Structures are given as structure tokens and as C-alpha cells.
Amino acid sequence: MAITNQQVVGRTFLQPLYADPYFPDHVLDKCTAILLRLCERIEADKPSDLAALYVLTWAATEEFNLLEEEFEAAGSEIETVAREEIAEDFAFIAAAYGFTDADAEELIATRDW
């Protein structure tokens, strides 16, 4: 499914992390794919309220949780800088789809990083 939201289409997710050699590009590519799939799910499912949006963002967050071992195997981790960037992109996505009142911490409440 092609993403139609022009704000999302014009966004480079996790850009500062790609610029930092501490974060492996091949794992960041998987992170970016998770964020893009989240956008596709939002466009397909059209959540009607924050509760429905959170279900989608929590599922995406669980996918990030599964990447922790890949980060560690590459000598990296989802640490403070990465957490903040990931959270910012989740908040951007929520706002881009009209959920400007979404709580940034609640969007990623299922994180273990």
C-alpha cells in the first residue's frame, strides 16, 4: 500500500540516527520500515480515536522491542538519543494523521527500551 499522507511522504524518519555511526544503518532501515508500516496501517484502518491509534502504535513499538538484540549484535542499543528520536517520529506520525492530542509516552507505552 502506498502512503498518501504528504507530510509522511516528505519525512525522513530517524534522520539524526542515520547520521551517527553508532547506529547501524541496516537496523535503522528495519526501524524505518516499522514506522512506514505503522503509517500504512493508520491509513488502512483509519483509527477513530486515540484508543484505536494506541493499539496500532503499541504493536509497532513491540516490533521495535524485537530489534534490541540486532542493535546489540551490531554494537549499539536503543539508548537515550535513539529513544527520543523514535518517540519524536511516533508523535509526528500521530499528528500527521490528525491525532495532535496523542500523548508521546502513551504512543510507545509498550517499549522495553
C-alpha positions as CSV (number, residue, x, y, z in Angstrom):
1,M,0.0,0.0,0.0
2,A,1.4,3.4,-0.9
3,I,1.3,6.1,1.7
4,T,-0.9,9.0,0.7
5,N,-0.3,11.4,3.6
6,Q,2.0,14.0,2.0
7,Q,3.5,15.0,5.4
8,V,4.7,11.4,5.9
9,V,5.8,11.0,2.3
10,G,8.1,14.0,2.7
11,R,9.6,12.8,6.1
12,T,12.9,11.1,6.5
13,F,12.4,9.0,9.6
14,L,15.2,8.7,12.2
15,Q,17.4,11.0,10.2
16,P,19.7,12.1,13.0
17,L,20.4,8.4,13.9
18,Y,21.4,7.6,10.3
19,A,24.0,10.4,10.6
20,D,25.5,8.8,13.7
21,P,27.8,5.8,13.0
22,Y,26.9,4.3,16.4
23,F,23.6,3.3,15.0
24,P,23.8,0.6,12.3
25,D,22.1,1.5,9.0
26,H,20.8,-2.0,8.4
27,V,18.9,-2.0,11.7
28,L,17.7,1.6,11.3
29,D,16.3,0.5,7.9
30,K,14.2,-2.0,9.8
31,C,13.1,0.7,12.2
32,T,12.1,3.0,9.3
33,A,10.2,0.1,7.8
34,I,8.2,-0.3,11.1
35,L,7.3,3.4,11.1
36,L,6.2,3.2,7.4
37,R,4.1,0.1,8.1
38,L,2.5,2.0,11.0
39,C,1.6,4.8,8.6
40,E,0.1,2.2,6.2
41,R,-1.9,0.6,9.0
42,I,-3.2,4.0,10.1
43,E,-4.3,4.8,6.5
44,A,-5.9,1.3,6.1
45,D,-7.6,1.0,9.5
46,K,-8.4,4.7,10.0
47,P,-8.5,4.7,13.8
48,S,-11.4,6.7,15.0
49,D,-10.0,7.7,18.4
50,L,-6.8,7.7,20.5
51,A,-7.5,4.3,21.9
52,A,-7.6,2.8,18.5
53,L,-4.4,4.7,17.5
54,Y,-2.6,3.5,20.6
55,V,-3.4,-0.1,19.7
56,L,-1.6,0.4,16.4
57,T,1.4,2.3,17.9
58,W,1.8,-0.3,20.6
59,A,2.0,-3.0,18.0
60,A,4.7,-1.0,16.2
61,T,6.5,-0.4,19.5
62,E,6.6,-4.2,20.1
63,E,8.3,-4.5,16.7
64,F,11.0,-2.1,17.9
65,N,11.4,-4.2,21.1
66,L,12.2,-7.2,18.9
67,L,15.1,-5.2,17.3
68,E,17.0,-4.7,20.6
69,E,19.1,-7.9,20.0
70,E,20.0,-6.7,16.5
71,F,21.2,-3.4,17.8
72,E,23.3,-5.1,20.5
73,A,24.8,-7.6,17.9
74,A,25.9,-4.6,15.9
75,G,27.5,-2.9,19.0
76,S,24.7,-0.5,19.5
77,E,21.5,-0.1,21.5
78,I,18.3,1.9,21.7
79,E,19.6,4.4,24.2
80,T,18.5,7.9,25.2
81,V,19.2,9.6,21.8
82,A,17.5,6.8,19.9
83,R,14.5,6.7,22.3
84,E,13.9,10.4,21.8
85,E,14.2,10.2,18.0
86,I,11.9,7.2,17.8
87,A,9.4,8.9,20.2
88,E,9.5,12.1,18.1
89,D,8.7,10.1,14.9
90,F,5.8,8.4,16.6
91,A,4.5,11.8,17.7
92,F,5.0,13.2,14.2
93,I,3.0,10.3,12.8
94,A,0.2,10.8,15.2
95,A,0.0,14.5,14.5
96,A,0.2,13.9,10.7
97,Y,-2.9,11.8,10.9
98,G,-4.8,14.3,13.0
99,F,-4.1,13.0,16.5
100,T,-2.5,16.1,17.8
101,D,-3.6,15.4,21.3
102,A,-1.8,12.0,21.5
103,D,0.5,11.5,24.4
104,A,4.0,10.8,23.2
105,E,4.8,8.5,26.1
106,E,1.5,6.6,25.6
107,L,2.2,6.1,21.9
108,I,5.2,4.0,22.9
109,A,3.9,2.7,26.2
110,T,4.8,-0.9,25.4
111,R,8.5,-0.2,24.9
112,D,11.2,-2.0,26.9
113,W,14.0,0.3,25.8
